[in-house]
Amino acid sequence: MNMKRQEELTATLNRWAYEYYVLDNPSVSDGEYDQSYDELKRLEEESGQVLFNSPTRRVGGEPVQGFVRHNHVARLYSLDKSVTKDQLSAFFTRVNKVCENPTYTVEYKFDGLTCCLTYDKGKFVRATTRGNGVVGEDVTAQVLTIRSFPMEISYQGLLEVRGEAIIRLSVLEQYNQTASEPLKNARNAVAGAIRNLDPKITAARKPEILFYDVNYSADEFLPTQTSQIEFLKREGFKVFDYFKVCATEAEVFSAVAEIERERKNLDVLTDGAVIKLNALSAREELGYTDKFPRWAMAYKFEAEETTTLLKDVVWQVGRTGKLTPTAILEPVELAGVTVQRATLNNYGDILRKDVKINSRVLLRRSNEVIPEILGTTRHYPDSRNILKPQACPACSSPIVEKGAHIFCSNPNCKPRILNKFVHFASKDAMDIDGFSEKTANLLYDKKNLRSLADLYRLTSADLADLEGFKDKKIANLLTAIEKSKNIPLDRFIYAVGIDGVGKVAAKDLALRFNSFENLTQATFEQLLSMENVAKITANGILDFFKDDANMSEINALFAVGVTPYAEVKSTQGVFAGQSVVLTGSLQNYKRSEAQKLIESQGGTCQSSVTKATTLVVVGEAAGSKLEKAQKLGVKIIDEAEFTRLLQS
């Protein structure tokens, strides 16, 4: 009876794990899983027997003494690389000389650690690294902690499957929040997790494996890459959901462009696309070089990480008075641009990353923003510590430390005021066209501009003697200032610069409270009940309205005619009562346009998938939001269905 119950629990827990780790669509709660897992563990202790496919075998065990070398059944080749369209075209030319009407597949190239898993007689045997392609290291103990592959499969012959071990960017970020030594990037993090003698460290970093081909099978029963992917999915291996079959070179280029465009929206580190011949018979015709298969090509995107020397650190004062360290770098090319500055979050960040002046640092640039320093790769004899400011670098006023951050104590510090005006006039805020940082600086120095209301008191005469201001420019600026008086409430909330309130939270606050006066009377409980408002933001909102100087400035804006209005939200339409998330690329709608259409049809747009989400609209190359929606069981529709609903 004991063993029968063990078998039942093992089968059930493995099914639940497959739903959770592979399908991202759990059918039970964590509590239910844990309860059954604990029962199985107790039964195993009582019986002294552990089934081969028991989930208890997938917990990090004791450290191993060293890595054992293992010969792969079939050689694991690396891929030839192209970095230009001409080089990729040359690959097509070589293929066309041998194959008639070839069909290609295109997939993401993930930046992790290649792993090869061996099965025999339907059971998992071992896991190894790629190594030199012929001999790898046995990392079975480490890979057993990963749940994104099956312990048993239906195929009974000798089999090797290949995948890329990765750590999701969100998982890495969460790990680094409590890690005594933050990990520099996802690629190094997963390599260190798998090639670690202590499986408990592997488990703590939560890697997973995305499988992409069958390296060897005793029977040639999978004639195409497409059939290999279908086999992997059918047997319970985790496979990334993007896989394109292309009949022409133009379709391949289109798929590569799609991957390059959408990869920044993924929760996985990628560095290119992989193009392969689909048919294995065609691959045999092309053959191999000493290093690469002739039938495959990796198209590598521009590097987004590099190293350079940190020459200095300057502390910049923002509109809230917060001092933010900015690294001055030896210029370096990164992702197509010359980089000379990079972000450091705060002084604690500097210490954690062991960043020093005249040391070599690792940079990452993503989503077209200023690069971030991930860590230090090397110190030199002349490297020196970065000192914490003892006074404001702009006005020499005393500094105040609040949590992890440093603030200037002077509310009239010039950079604070200039940044406040630039933010207030920005496109997503009051949208005052023609008002720049240079204009703010001129008005501060020449016209004593200090409060936001001063902006609305400007006249043509005030601007006439400013450098660069002619009649047309003066008229345009004053027109833009006047136009901004009548502004949607959410943009006004964003414009006044409440600490922690971005565009999404501002929109939610406007919808929830319907007037600025109502917002000023909001309670902590009311704020905390909102989706995009956490404790820190809620306290920031309350503190903002408790500050007499802030309220005086707000009232002065109202006195000069600024009148924010609450936009009337439709309660009618096909999306009435729906909380909608957009993810991936829509072909026929801009993201902002789709959001407006949803809101005009009674829906509310969310920036992320939560338990409150009722609908997710999925475009091409959707990433982590789609995965989370599937996990939570949220209704998902594609762009065609979205269009049909709008037209109904």
Backbone hydrogen bonds, N-H to C=O, Kabsch-Sander energy under -0.5 kcal/mol:
donor,donor_aa,acceptor,acceptor_aa,energy
5,R,1,M,-2.2
6,Q,2,N,-2.1
7,E,3,M,-2.6
8,E,4,K,-2.2
9,L,5,R,-2.8
10,T,6,Q,-2.7
11,A,7,E,-2.3
12,T,8,E,-2.4
13,L,9,L,-3.1
14,N,10,T,-2.2
15,R,11,A,-1.9
16,W,12,T,-2.5
17,A,13,L,-2.5
18,Y,14,N,-2.2
19,E,15,R,-2.3
20,Y,16,W,-2.1
21,Y,17,A,-3.4
22,V,17,A,-0.5
22,V,18,Y,-1.6
23,L,18,Y,-2.2
25,N,19,E,-3.4
33,Y,29,S,-2.0
34,D,30,D,-2.8
35,Q,31,G,-2.1
36,S,32,E,-2.0
37,Y,33,Y,-2.7
38,D,34,D,-2.6
39,E,35,Q,-1.7
40,L,36,S,-2.4
41,K,37,Y,-2.5
42,R,38,D,-2.0
43,L,39,E,-2.4
44,E,40,L,-2.5
45,E,41,K,-1.9
46,E,42,R,-2.0
47,S,43,L,-2.6
48,G,44,E,-2.3
54,S,51,L,-1.6
57,R,54,S,-1.7
58,R,55,P,-1.6
59,V,56,T,-0.8
64,V,197,L,-2.9
70,H,136,G,-3.0
72,H,70,H,-0.5
72,H,134,V,-2.3
76,L,133,G,-2.9
77,Y,75,R,-0.8
78,S,291,K,-1.0
82,S,298,A,-2.9
88,L,84,T,-1.8
89,S,85,K,-2.6
90,A,86,D,-2.0
91,F,87,Q,-1.3
92,F,88,L,-1.8
93,T,89,S,-2.2
94,R,90,A,-2.0
95,V,91,F,-2.1
96,N,92,F,-2.8
97,K,93,T,-1.1
98,V,94,R,-0.5
98,V,95,V,-1.6
99,C,95,V,-3.2
101,N,99,C,-0.5
104,Y,246,C,-2.9
105,T,276,K,-2.6
106,V,244,K,-2.5
107,E,274,V,-2.0
109,K,272,G,-2.9
110,F,108,Y,-0.7
111,D,269,L,-2.5
112,G,110,F,-1.1
113,L,165,A,-1.9
115,C,163,G,-2.8
116,C,128,T,-2.9
117,L,161,V,-2.7
118,T,126,R,-2.7
119,Y,159,L,-2.8
120,D,123,K,-2.3
121,K,156,Q,-1.4
123,K,120,D,-1.7
124,F,151,M,-2.6
125,V,118,T,-3.3
126,R,118,T,-1.1
128,T,116,C,-2.4
129,T,137,E,-1.9
130,R,114,T,-1.0
132,N,135,V,-1.8
133,G,130,R,-2.2
136,G,70,H,-3.0
138,D,68,V,-3.2
139,V,127,A,-2.7
139,V,137,E,-0.6
143,V,139,V,-2.7
144,L,140,T,-2.2
145,T,142,Q,-1.4
146,I,143,V,-2.1
153,I,122,G,-2.4
159,L,119,Y,-2.6
160,E,216,Y,-2.7
161,V,117,L,-2.5
162,R,213,D,-2.8
163,G,115,C,-2.3
164,E,210,L,-2.6
165,A,113,L,-3.3
165,A,163,G,-0.6
166,I,208,E,-3.0
169,L,267,D,-2.8
172,L,168,R,-2.5
173,E,169,L,-2.4
174,Q,170,S,-2.1
175,Y,171,V,-2.5
176,N,172,L,-2.5
177,Q,173,E,-1.0
178,T,174,Q,-0.6
178,T,175,Y,-1.1
179,A,175,Y,-1.0
189,A,185,N,-2.3
190,V,186,A,-2.2
191,A,187,R,-2.0
192,G,188,N,-2.5
193,A,189,A,-1.4
194,I,190,V,-2.5
195,R,191,A,-2.5
196,N,193,A,-0.5
196,N,194,I,-1.2
201,I,198,D,-1.4
202,T,198,D,-1.2
203,A,199,P,-2.5
204,A,200,K,-2.0
205,R,201,I,-1.4
206,K,202,T,-0.6
206,K,203,A,-1.0
208,E,166,I,-2.4
210,L,164,E,-2.3
211,F,209,I,-0.6
211,F,238,K,-3.0
212,Y,162,R,-2.3
213,D,162,R,-1.4
215,N,160,E,-1.7
215,N,213,D,-0.7
216,Y,160,E,-1.8
218,A,158,L,-1.8
221,F,219,D,-2.2
225,Q,278,N,-2.3
228,Q,224,T,-1.7
229,I,225,Q,-2.3
230,E,226,T,-2.2
231,F,227,S,-2.3
232,L,228,Q,-2.5
233,K,229,I,-2.3
234,R,230,E,-2.5
235,E,231,F,-2.2
236,G,232,L,-0.6
236,G,233,K,-1.1
237,F,232,L,-2.7
238,K,148,S,-1.9
239,V,237,F,-0.5
243,F,241,D,-0.7
244,K,106,V,-2.3
246,C,104,Y,-3.2
246,C,244,K,-0.5
252,V,248,T,-1.6
253,F,249,E,-2.5
254,S,250,A,-2.1
255,A,251,E,-2.3
256,V,252,V,-2.7
257,A,253,F,-2.3
258,E,254,S,-2.0
259,I,255,A,-2.3
260,E,256,V,-2.5
261,R,257,A,-2.1
262,E,258,E,-2.4
263,R,259,I,-1.9
265,N,262,E,-2.0
266,L,263,R,-1.3
271,D,109,K,-2.1
272,G,109,K,-0.8
273,A,299,Y,-2.2
274,V,107,E,-2.9
275,I,297,M,-3.2
276,K,105,T,-2.1
277,L,295,W,-1.7
278,N,103,T,-3.1
280,L,223,P,-3.0
283,R,279,A,-1.6
284,E,280,L,-1.9
285,E,281,S,-1.2
286,L,282,A,-1.6
287,G,283,R,-2.9
289,T,292,F,-3.4
294,R,287,G,-2.5
295,W,287,G,-0.5
296,A,293,P,-0.9
297,M,275,I,-2.7
298,A,80,D,-3.0
299,Y,273,A,-3.3
299,Y,297,M,-0.5
300,K,82,S,-2.7
300,K,298,A,-0.8
301,F,271,D,-2.1
306,T,363,L,-1.5
308,T,361,V,-1.7
310,L,359,S,-2.5
311,K,309,L,-0.7
311,K,328,I,-2.5
312,D,328,I,-1.6
314,V,326,T,-2.5
316,Q,314,V,-0.6
316,Q,324,T,-2.6
318,G,316,Q,-0.5
318,G,322,K,-2.2
321,G,318,G,-1.6
323,L,406,I,-3.3
324,T,316,Q,-2.7
324,T,322,K,-0.6
326,T,314,V,-3.1
327,A,342,A,-2.6
328,I,312,D,-3.3
329,L,327,A,-0.6
329,L,340,Q,-3.3
330,E,309,L,-2.5
332,V,339,V,-1.7
334,L,337,V,-3.0
335,A,303,A,-1.2
337,V,334,L,-1.4
339,V,332,V,-3.3
339,V,337,V,-0.6
342,A,327,A,-1.5
343,T,371,P,-3.1
344,L,325,P,-1.5
348,G,404,A,-0.5
350,I,346,N,-1.7
351,L,347,Y,-2.0
352,R,348,G,-2.6
353,K,349,D,-2.2
354,D,351,L,-0.9
355,V,350,I,-2.2
357,I,384,R,-2.2
358,N,310,L,-3.7
359,S,356,K,-1.4
360,R,378,R,-2.7
361,V,308,T,-3.0
362,L,375,G,-2.7
363,L,306,T,-3.6
364,R,372,E,-2.0
365,R,304,E,-2.7
369,V,366,S,-1.5
372,E,364,R,-2.5
373,I,343,T,-1.9
374,L,362,L,-3.0
374,L,372,E,-0.6
375,G,362,L,-0.9
376,T,353,K,-0.6
377,T,360,R,-2.6
378,R,360,R,-1.5
383,S,380,Y,-2.1
384,R,357,I,-2.1
386,I,355,V,-0.5
387,L,385,N,-0.5
392,C,397,S,-3.1
396,S,392,C,-2.1
399,I,390,Q,-0.5
400,V,407,F,-2.8
402,K,400,V,-0.5
402,K,405,H,-2.5
405,H,402,K,-2.0
406,I,323,L,-0.5
407,F,400,V,-3.0
408,C,321,G,-2.7
409,S,398,P,-2.0
413,C,410,N,-1.6
416,R,413,C,-0.5
417,I,413,C,-1.9
418,L,414,K,-2.7
419,N,415,P,-2.5
420,K,416,R,-1.9
421,F,417,I,-2.2
422,V,418,L,-2.4
423,H,419,N,-2.3
424,F,420,K,-2.3
425,A,421,F,-2.2
426,S,422,V,-0.6
426,S,423,H,-1.0
429,A,426,S,-1.3
430,M,424,F,-2.1
431,D,426,S,-2.7
432,I,425,A,-1.9
433,D,431,D,-1.1
435,F,432,I,-1.7
436,S,434,G,-0.8
440,A,436,S,-2.5
441,N,437,E,-2.2
442,L,438,K,-2.2
443,L,439,T,-2.6
444,Y,440,A,-2.1
445,D,441,N,-2.4
446,K,442,L,-3.2
447,K,443,L,-1.3
448,N,444,Y,-0.6
449,L,443,L,-2.1
454,D,451,S,-1.1
455,L,451,S,-0.5
455,L,452,L,-1.2
456,Y,453,A,-1.1
457,R,454,D,-1.2
458,L,455,L,-0.9
463,L,459,T,-1.3
464,A,460,S,-1.6
465,D,461,A,-0.6
466,L,463,L,-1.8
469,F,466,L,-1.9
470,K,468,G,-0.7
474,I,470,K,-2.7
475,A,471,D,-2.6
476,N,472,K,-2.5
477,L,473,K,-2.3
478,L,474,I,-2.5
479,T,475,A,-2.1
480,A,476,N,-2.2
481,I,477,L,-2.4
482,E,478,L,-2.3
483,K,479,T,-2.5
484,S,480,A,-1.6
485,K,482,E,-1.4
486,N,483,K,-1.1
487,I,485,K,-0.9
487,I,563,T,-0.5
489,L,565,Y,-2.9
491,R,488,P,-0.5
492,F,488,P,-1.7
493,I,489,L,-2.6
494,Y,490,D,-2.0
495,A,491,R,-2.1
496,V,492,F,-1.9
497,G,494,Y,-1.0
498,I,493,I,-0.7
501,V,498,I,-2.2
502,G,500,G,-0.9
506,A,502,G,-2.4
507,K,503,K,-2.0
508,D,504,V,-2.2
509,L,505,A,-2.6
510,A,506,A,-2.2
511,L,507,K,-2.1
512,R,508,D,-2.4
513,F,509,L,-2.7
514,N,510,A,-1.9
519,L,515,S,-1.7
520,T,516,F,-2.0
521,Q,517,E,-0.8
521,Q,518,N,-0.8
522,A,519,L,-1.7
527,L,523,T,-2.2
528,L,524,F,-2.6
529,S,525,E,-1.3
530,M,527,L,-1.6
533,V,530,M,-1.1
534,A,532,N,-0.5
538,A,534,A,-2.8
539,N,535,K,-2.6
540,G,536,I,-2.0
541,I,537,T,-2.3
542,L,538,A,-2.2
543,D,539,N,-2.7
544,F,540,G,-1.9
545,F,541,I,-1.8
546,K,542,L,-1.2
547,D,543,D,-1.0
547,D,544,F,-0.6
548,D,546,K,-0.6
551,M,547,D,-2.1
552,S,548,D,-2.5
553,E,549,A,-2.0
554,I,550,N,-2.3
555,N,551,M,-2.6
556,A,552,S,-1.9
557,L,553,E,-1.8
558,F,554,I,-2.0
559,A,555,N,-2.1
560,V,556,A,-1.4
561,G,558,F,-1.4
562,V,557,L,-2.3
563,T,485,K,-3.4
565,Y,487,I,-2.2
567,E,565,Y,-0.5
569,K,567,E,-0.5
570,S,599,E,-0.5
575,F,601,Q,-1.7
576,A,573,G,-1.6
577,G,602,G,-1.4
578,Q,575,F,-2.5
580,V,578,Q,-0.6
580,V,604,T,-3.3
581,V,615,L,-2.0
582,L,606,Q,-0.5
583,T,617,V,-2.3
585,S,620,E,-2.4
586,L,584,G,-0.6
594,A,590,K,-2.6
595,Q,591,R,-2.2
596,K,592,S,-2.0
597,L,593,E,-2.1
598,I,594,A,-2.2
599,E,595,Q,-2.4
600,S,596,K,-2.4
601,Q,597,L,-0.9
601,Q,598,I,-0.6
602,G,599,E,-1.5
603,G,598,I,-2.7
604,T,578,Q,-2.7
606,Q,580,V,-3.2
613,T,610,T,-1.2
614,T,579,S,-2.3
615,L,579,S,-1.7
616,V,635,K,-2.1
617,V,581,V,-2.7
618,V,616,V,-0.6
618,V,637,I,-2.9
619,G,583,T,-3.0
619,G,617,V,-0.5
620,E,585,S,-2.5
622,A,619,G,-0.7
626,L,623,G,-0.6
627,E,623,G,-1.7
628,K,624,S,-2.5
629,A,625,K,-2.3
630,Q,626,L,-2.4
631,K,627,E,-2.1
632,L,628,K,-2.3
633,G,629,A,-0.9
634,V,629,A,-2.4
635,K,614,T,-0.6
637,I,616,V,-2.6
639,E,618,V,-0.7
642,F,638,D,-2.1
643,T,639,E,-2.5
644,R,640,A,-2.1
645,L,641,E,-2.4
646,L,642,F,-2.0
647,Q,643,T,-1.8
648,S,644,R,-0.7
648,S,645,L,-0.7
